[in-house]
């Protein structure tokens, strides 16, 4: 029981740190820290951590989306492999990560690279 609580709590804080890191680039330190703290304090976030795979899947999904964004800025094989690995892990953790399969197509279509 203790290990499960530590795992879910760690995944939740990993997700909050990911949100902070991504938001800090565009919003600054204070708004990003506030957003991460609001995420952790929110009731839906607290209840979703009761199911072990939700926080883990959310952290992997956020990581995969961030890596794909980095690949869109500067394409590299490492970023592509990292996206594929994180997306595969997220999908294996829980099927709710299936929309990650649409991220590359949507990113390429919206950026105009798939012309």
BELLIN-V99620 format. One record per run of one state. SS is the DSSP state (H for helix, E for strand, - for the rest). FROM is the first residue (numbers start at 1). TO is the last residue. Records with the same first field share a line. If there is no record, write none. Layout:
SS=FROM-TO + FROM-TO
//
This chain:
-=1-1 + 28-28 + 42-42 + 49-51 + 74-76 + 94-94 + 112-115
H=2-27 + 29-41 + 43-48 + 52-73 + 77-93 + 95-111
//
